[in-house]
C-alpha cells in the first residue's frame, strides 16, 4: 500500500467521522451512510455497487468531497471504464490532490492511446513524488508508443533504479 493510499484512507476515515459528528439531518446522515456503503463495496470489489452509491452521494451533494469522485473513479478504472474514470479523476483533482490521481488518470489515458496526455499526467505524478517507480515505468512505456526511445530508456532506467522491474527485459534488450 503506497503512502498516498494510506493518506487517502486516513483522510477518508477522518472525513467520514467529521461528517457524522457535525451533521445532524437525516439526509446528511443518509448521505454519509451511502458514502460508507460505497467504500465498503469498493473495498470488497463490488465496483458496480460502489459506483451506484457514490453517484447517489454526488446527486444529493452539490459539492461532494474529492474522495467521493476518487473512489468512483477507481471503481470505474477497475471496470475498465477509462473515459469515465478520467472524468472522475479530473473532478477529484478540482477538490483535492494526490499524486495517485495523476498516475491513474495517466494510465487511463494510456489505455485509450492518448499517449501525450498520459505522459503529462505521469510527469505530474513524478513531480509530486519522484520516488514513484510505476509513474516512471508507465511514462517510459508511453514514450515508447510515441517513438521517444531516448526518453523511454531514461524513464525505464529510473523506474528500475526505484525497484520497478516490470520492463527490465525491454530495457536490457533496447536500451543498453
C-alpha positions as protocol buffer text, in pm:
chain_id: "A"
residue {
  index: 1
  type: UNK
  ca { x: 0 y: 0 z: 0 }
}
residue {
  index: 2
  type: UNK
  ca { x: 151 y: 333 z: -106 }
}
residue {
  index: 3
  type: UNK
  ca { x: 185 y: 628 z: 127 }
}
residue {
  index: 4
  type: UNK
  ca { x: -75 y: 810 z: -81 }
}
residue {
  index: 5
  type: UNK
  ca { x: -325 y: 529 z: -41 }
}
residue {
  index: 6
  type: UNK
  ca { x: -264 y: 531 z: 335 }
}
residue {
  index: 7
  type: UNK
  ca { x: -323 y: 908 z: 343 }
}
residue {
  index: 8
  type: UNK
  ca { x: -641 y: 873 z: 140 }
}
residue {
  index: 9
  type: UNK
  ca { x: -771 y: 605 z: 376 }
}
residue {
  index: 10
  type: UNK
  ca { x: -686 y: 820 z: 681 }
}
residue {
  index: 11
  type: UNK
  ca { x: -849 y: 1127 z: 529 }
}
residue {
  index: 12
  type: UNK
  ca { x: -1148 y: 924 z: 424 }
}
residue {
  index: 13
  type: UNK
  ca { x: -1195 y: 792 z: 778 }
}
residue {
  index: 14
  type: UNK
  ca { x: -1149 y: 1141 z: 926 }
}
residue {
  index: 15
  type: UNK
  ca { x: -1391 y: 1287 z: 674 }
}
residue {
  index: 16
  type: UNK
  ca { x: -1648 y: 1017 z: 750 }
}
residue {
  index: 17
  type: UNK
  ca { x: -1616 y: 1081 z: 1124 }
}
residue {
  index: 18
  type: UNK
  ca { x: -1632 y: 1458 z: 1077 }
}
residue {
  index: 19
  type: UNK
  ca { x: -1944 y: 1431 z: 864 }
}
residue {
  index: 20
  type: UNK
  ca { x: -2116 y: 1207 z: 1117 }
}
residue {
  index: 21
  type: UNK
  ca { x: -2012 y: 1429 z: 1411 }
}
residue {
  index: 22
  type: UNK
  ca { x: -2101 y: 1764 z: 1257 }
}
residue {
  index: 23
  type: UNK
  ca { x: -2415 y: 1695 z: 1055 }
}
residue {
  index: 24
  type: UNK
  ca { x: -2739 y: 1605 z: 1214 }
}
residue {
  index: 25
  type: UNK
  ca { x: -3008 y: 1595 z: 949 }
}
residue {
  index: 26
  type: UNK
  ca { x: -3127 y: 1256 z: 835 }
}
residue {
  index: 27
  type: UNK
  ca { x: -3044 y: 1347 z: 474 }
}
residue {
  index: 28
  type: UNK
  ca { x: -2684 y: 1417 z: 570 }
}
residue {
  index: 29
  type: UNK
  ca { x: -2660 y: 1101 z: 775 }
}
residue {
  index: 30
  type: UNK
  ca { x: -2810 y: 906 z: 484 }
}
residue {
  index: 31
  type: UNK
  ca { x: -2550 y: 1064 z: 251 }
}
residue {
  index: 32
  type: UNK
  ca { x: -2273 y: 961 z: 489 }
}
residue {
  index: 33
  type: UNK
  ca { x: -2414 y: 610 z: 517 }
}
residue {
  index: 34
  type: UNK
  ca { x: -2436 y: 585 z: 140 }
}
residue {
  index: 35
  type: UNK
  ca { x: -2075 y: 704 z: 108 }
}
residue {
  index: 36
  type: UNK
  ca { x: -1962 y: 450 z: 368 }
}
residue {
  index: 37
  type: UNK
  ca { x: -2157 y: 178 z: 186 }
}
residue {
  index: 38
  type: UNK
  ca { x: -1976 y: 278 z: -132 }
}
residue {
  index: 39
  type: UNK
  ca { x: -1640 y: 250 z: 43 }
}
residue {
  index: 40
  type: UNK
  ca { x: -1734 y: -94 z: 176 }
}
residue {
  index: 41
  type: UNK
  ca { x: -1843 y: -208 z: -170 }
}
residue {
  index: 42
  type: UNK
  ca { x: -1525 y: -69 z: -325 }
}
residue {
  index: 43
  type: UNK
  ca { x: -1312 y: -250 z: -66 }
}
residue {
  index: 44
  type: UNK
  ca { x: -1497 y: -576 z: -134 }
}
residue {
  index: 45
  type: UNK
  ca { x: -1450 y: -529 z: -512 }
}
residue {
  index: 46
  type: UNK
  ca { x: -1821 y: -468 z: -577 }
}
residue {
  index: 47
  type: UNK
  ca { x: -1731 y: -183 z: -812 }
}
residue {
  index: 48
  type: UNK
  ca { x: -2069 y: -150 z: -981 }
}
residue {
  index: 49
  type: UNK
  ca { x: -2242 y: -121 z: -645 }
}
residue {
  index: 50
  type: UNK
  ca { x: -1981 y: 132 z: -530 }
}
residue {
  index: 51
  type: UNK
  ca { x: -2042 y: 344 z: -840 }
}
residue {
  index: 52
  type: UNK
  ca { x: -2416 y: 346 z: -767 }
}
residue {
  index: 53
  type: UNK
  ca { x: -2357 y: 461 z: -409 }
}
residue {
  index: 54
  type: UNK
  ca { x: -2101 y: 729 z: -496 }
}
residue {
  index: 55
  type: UNK
  ca { x: -2329 y: 856 z: -772 }
}
residue {
  index: 56
  type: UNK
  ca { x: -2613 y: 890 z: -517 }
}
residue {
  index: 57
  type: UNK
  ca { x: -2386 y: 1096 z: -292 }
}
residue {
  index: 58
  type: UNK
  ca { x: -2288 y: 1320 z: -582 }
}
residue {
  index: 59
  type: UNK
  ca { x: -2654 y: 1366 z: -681 }
}
residue {
  index: 60
  type: UNK
  ca { x: -2758 y: 1489 z: -334 }
}
residue {
  index: 61
  type: UNK
  ca { x: -2445 y: 1691 z: -253 }
}
residue {
  index: 62
  type: UNK
  ca { x: -2365 y: 1978 z: -489 }
}
residue {
  index: 63
  type: UNK
  ca { x: -2008 y: 1986 z: -351 }
}
residue {
  index: 64
  type: UNK
  ca { x: -1908 y: 1629 z: -270 }
}
residue {
  index: 65
  type: UNK
  ca { x: -1561 y: 1559 z: -139 }
}
residue {
  index: 66
  type: UNK
  ca { x: -1282 y: 1483 z: -378 }
}
residue {
  index: 67
  type: UNK
  ca { x: -1271 y: 1139 z: -223 }
}
residue {
  index: 68
  type: UNK
  ca { x: -1621 y: 1062 z: -349 }
}
residue {
  index: 69
  type: UNK
  ca { x: -1506 y: 1125 z: -704 }
}
residue {
  index: 70
  type: UNK
  ca { x: -1175 y: 947 z: -635 }
}
residue {
  index: 71
  type: UNK
  ca { x: -1340 y: 624 z: -527 }
}
residue {
  index: 72
  type: UNK
  ca { x: -1595 y: 638 z: -805 }
}
residue {
  index: 73
  type: UNK
  ca { x: -1308 y: 690 z: -1049 }
}
residue {
  index: 74
  type: UNK
  ca { x: -1115 y: 398 z: -901 }
}
residue {
  index: 75
  type: UNK
  ca { x: -1429 y: 183 z: -934 }
}
residue {
  index: 76
  type: UNK
  ca { x: -1468 y: 282 z: -1298 }
}
residue {
  index: 77
  type: UNK
  ca { x: -1097 y: 219 z: -1351 }
}
residue {
  index: 78
  type: UNK
  ca { x: -1133 y: -133 z: -1206 }
}
residue {
  index: 79
  type: UNK
  ca { x: -1416 y: -196 z: -1455 }
}
residue {
  index: 80
  type: UNK
  ca { x: -1201 y: -60 z: -1743 }
}
residue {
  index: 81
  type: UNK
  ca { x: -1432 y: 239 z: -1796 }
}
residue {
  index: 82
  type: UNK
  ca { x: -1129 y: 457 z: -1863 }
}
residue {
  index: 83
  type: UNK
  ca { x: -1318 y: 756 z: -2007 }
}
residue {
  index: 84
  type: UNK
  ca { x: -1548 y: 767 z: -1705 }
}
residue {
  index: 85
  type: UNK
  ca { x: -1252 y: 726 z: -1471 }
}
residue {
  index: 86
  type: UNK
  ca { x: -1067 y: 1016 z: -1636 }
}
residue {
  index: 87
  type: UNK
  ca { x: -1373 y: 1239 z: -1586 }
}
residue {
  index: 88
  type: UNK
  ca { x: -1396 y: 1149 z: -1217 }
}
residue {
  index: 89
  type: UNK
  ca { x: -1021 y: 1175 z: -1154 }
}
residue {
  index: 90
  type: UNK
  ca { x: -1038 y: 1524 z: -1306 }
}
residue {
  index: 91
  type: UNK
  ca { x: -1335 y: 1616 z: -1082 }
}
residue {
  index: 92
  type: UNK
  ca { x: -1146 y: 1481 z: -782 }
}
residue {
  index: 93
  type: UNK
  ca { x: -846 y: 1699 z: -871 }
}
residue {
  index: 94
  type: UNK
  ca { x: -1074 y: 2005 z: -858 }
}
residue {
  index: 95
  type: UNK
  ca { x: -1143 y: 1933 z: -491 }
}
residue {
  index: 96
  type: UNK
  ca { x: -828 y: 1764 z: -363 }
}
residue {
  index: 97
  type: UNK
  ca { x: -486 y: 1643 z: -469 }
}
residue {
  index: 98
  type: UNK
  ca { x: -295 y: 1316 z: -457 }
}
residue {
  index: 99
  type: UNK
  ca { x: -26 y: 1203 z: -697 }
}
residue {
  index: 100
  type: UNK
  ca { x: -226 y: 883 z: -738 }
}
residue {
  index: 101
  type: UNK
  ca { x: -490 y: 1087 z: -918 }
}
residue {
  index: 102
  type: UNK
  ca { x: -240 y: 1187 z: -1182 }
}
residue {
  index: 103
  type: UNK
  ca { x: -96 y: 838 z: -1206 }
}
residue {
  index: 104
  type: UNK
  ca { x: -432 y: 667 z: -1255 }
}
residue {
  index: 105
  type: UNK
  ca { x: -560 y: 936 z: -1490 }
}
residue {
  index: 106
  type: UNK
  ca { x: -240 y: 894 z: -1690 }
}
residue {
  index: 107
  type: UNK
  ca { x: -284 y: 518 z: -1700 }
}
residue {
  index: 108
  type: UNK
  ca { x: -643 y: 558 z: -1824 }
}
residue {
  index: 109
  type: UNK
  ca { x: -520 y: 796 z: -2096 }
}
residue {
  index: 110
  type: UNK
  ca { x: -254 y: 542 z: -2192 }
}
residue {
  index: 111
  type: UNK
  ca { x: -517 y: 266 z: -2221 }
}
residue {
  index: 112
  type: UNK
  ca { x: -715 y: 498 z: -2451 }
}
residue {
  index: 113
  type: UNK
  ca { x: -399 y: 551 z: -2660 }
}
residue {
  index: 114
  type: UNK
  ca { x: -379 y: 921 z: -2567 }
}
residue {
  index: 115
  type: UNK
  ca { x: -7 y: 890 z: -2501 }
}
residue {
  index: 116
  type: UNK
  ca { x: 80 y: 1258 z: -2479 }
}
residue {
  index: 117
  type: UNK
  ca { x: -186 y: 1319 z: -2215 }
}
residue {
  index: 118
  type: UNK
  ca { x: -67 y: 1007 z: -2032 }
}
residue {
  index: 119
  type: UNK
  ca { x: 291 y: 1138 z: -2034 }
}
residue {
  index: 120
  type: UNK
  ca { x: 174 y: 1475 z: -1899 }
}
residue {
  index: 121
  type: UNK
  ca { x: -10 y: 1309 z: -1609 }
}
residue {
  index: 122
  type: UNK
  ca { x: 274 y: 1069 z: -1530 }
}
residue {
  index: 123
  type: UNK
  ca { x: 506 y: 1371 z: -1526 }
}
residue {
  index: 124
  type: UNK
  ca { x: 278 y: 1546 z: -1274 }
}
residue {
  index: 125
  type: UNK
  ca { x: 277 y: 1233 z: -1057 }
}
residue {
  index: 126
  type: UNK
  ca { x: 658 y: 1226 z: -1071 }
}
residue {
  index: 127
  type: UNK
  ca { x: 683 y: 1597 z: -986 }
}
residue {
  index: 128
  type: UNK
  ca { x: 481 y: 1530 z: -673 }
}
residue {
  index: 129
  type: UNK
  ca { x: 672 y: 1219 z: -568 }
}
residue {
  index: 130
  type: UNK
  ca { x: 990 y: 1145 z: -761 }
}
residue {
  index: 131
  type: UNK
  ca { x: 1014 y: 801 z: -597 }
}
residue {
  index: 132
  type: UNK
  ca { x: 711 y: 666 z: -780 }
}
residue {
  index: 133
  type: UNK
  ca { x: 873 y: 397 z: -992 }
}
residue {
  index: 134
  type: UNK
  ca { x: 547 y: 297 z: -1155 }
}
residue {
  index: 135
  type: UNK
  ca { x: 497 y: 651 z: -1290 }
}
residue {
  index: 136
  type: UNK
  ca { x: 845 y: 647 z: -1445 }
}
residue {
  index: 137
  type: UNK
  ca { x: 773 y: 300 z: -1583 }
}
residue {
  index: 138
  type: UNK
  ca { x: 444 y: 393 z: -1746 }
}
residue {
  index: 139
  type: UNK
  ca { x: 577 y: 725 z: -1872 }
}
residue {
  index: 140
  type: UNK
  ca { x: 857 y: 524 z: -2035 }
}
residue {
  index: 141
  type: UNK
  ca { x: 607 y: 285 z: -2189 }
}
residue {
  index: 142
  type: UNK
  ca { x: 402 y: 578 z: -2322 }
}
residue {
  index: 143
  type: UNK
  ca { x: 720 y: 730 z: -2468 }
}
residue {
  index: 144
  type: UNK
  ca { x: 787 y: 402 z: -2648 }
}
residue {
  index: 145
  type: UNK
  ca { x: 443 y: 441 z: -2806 }
}
residue {
  index: 146
  type: UNK
  ca { x: 534 y: 785 z: -2946 }
}
residue {
  index: 147
  type: UNK
  ca { x: 879 y: 664 z: -3053 }
}
residue {
  index: 148
  type: UNK
  ca { x: 1073 y: 871 z: -2798 }
}
residue {
  index: 149
  type: UNK
  ca { x: 1323 y: 592 z: -2743 }
}
residue {
  index: 150
  type: UNK
  ca { x: 1582 y: 802 z: -2560 }
}
residue {
  index: 151
  type: UNK
  ca { x: 1321 y: 938 z: -2318 }
}
residue {
  index: 152
  type: UNK
  ca { x: 1169 y: 593 z: -2275 }
}
residue {
  index: 153
  type: UNK
  ca { x: 1505 y: 440 z: -2183 }
}
residue {
  index: 154
  type: UNK
  ca { x: 1580 y: 719 z: -1934 }
}
residue {
  index: 155
  type: UNK
  ca { x: 1242 y: 670 z: -1764 }
}
residue {
  index: 156
  type: UNK
  ca { x: 1270 y: 291 z: -1760 }
}
residue {
  index: 157
  type: UNK
  ca { x: 1621 y: 316 z: -1612 }
}
residue {
  index: 158
  type: UNK
  ca { x: 1487 y: 543 z: -1334 }
}
residue {
  index: 159
  type: UNK
  ca { x: 1194 y: 306 z: -1275 }
}
residue {
  index: 160
  type: UNK
  ca { x: 1429 y: 10 z: -1246 }
}
residue {
  index: 161
  type: UNK
  ca { x: 1652 y: 203 z: -1005 }
}
residue {
  index: 162
  type: UNK
  ca { x: 1341 y: 265 z: -792 }
}
residue {
  index: 163
  type: UNK
  ca { x: 1258 y: -106 z: -786 }
}
residue {
  index: 164
  type: UNK
  ca { x: 1001 y: -120 z: -1068 }
}
residue {
  index: 165
  type: UNK
  ca { x: 1122 y: -417 z: -1274 }
}
residue {
  index: 166
  type: UNK
  ca { x: 822 y: -489 z: -1498 }
}
residue {
  index: 167
  type: UNK
  ca { x: 1002 y: -371 z: -1814 }
}
residue {
  index: 168
  type: UNK
  ca { x: 1350 y: -490 z: -1729 }
}
residue {
  index: 169
  type: UNK
  ca { x: 1365 y: -724 z: -2030 }
}
residue {
  index: 170
  type: UNK
  ca { x: 1271 y: -444 z: -2270 }
}
residue {
  index: 171
  type: UNK
  ca { x: 1528 y: -215 z: -2110 }
}
residue {
  index: 172
  type: UNK
  ca { x: 1804 y: -477 z: -2133 }
}
residue {
  index: 173
  type: UNK
  ca { x: 1715 y: -552 z: -2496 }
}
residue {
  index: 174
  type: UNK
  ca { x: 1653 y: -198 z: -2629 }
}
residue {
  index: 175
  type: UNK
  ca { x: 1834 y: 48 z: -2404 }
}
residue {
  index: 176
  type: UNK
  ca { x: 2178 y: -95 z: -2338 }
}
